[in-house]
């Protein structure tokens, strides 16, 4: 079953595989969907890639990687695989989490997909989904946090309309928190 969210840049599709939602989003070039066992090698590569993890505390530890491999895919609230829309091949992940006490958006792509607008396209669709009616995220704003040295992420957040809110130190690095307010 397909349905279009009014005025959106994506089509919302009912799909199976996630315990927390049945929604998958299809944009012009991408599909945001539940992770499957077939995606685990790509997600593990994201967790271990030094370029991807440069501003995220470095490659995941062996313990974190094992914990990831032990999880059941599709169960973590707010977690989507970003896949190529034509061939459904995983390219990265997009997550909403509330571990900082408010809803935070994060996105990781394999380096070969950087600089081609995929993160922008995925994030726009996910933000629209988060605030669609009925809104999966009942909040007036969403935050995003990145290291101040991560200029590409900062540029992406600003293109999405996020506004710099504060700077703070975390894990020995200077971080910037950005906020996007919901427009009704």
Protein Blocks (a to p, Z undefined) as FASTA:
>chain_A
ZZddehiabdcdddehiakbccdcddfkbccddddfklmmmmmmmmmmmklmmmnopaad
fklmmmmmmpcehkaghiacdddfklopafbdcdddfknopacddddddfklgonlmmmm
mmmmmmmmmmmccdfbacfbdcddddfklmmlmmmmmmnopacfbdcdeehiacdddddd
ddZZ
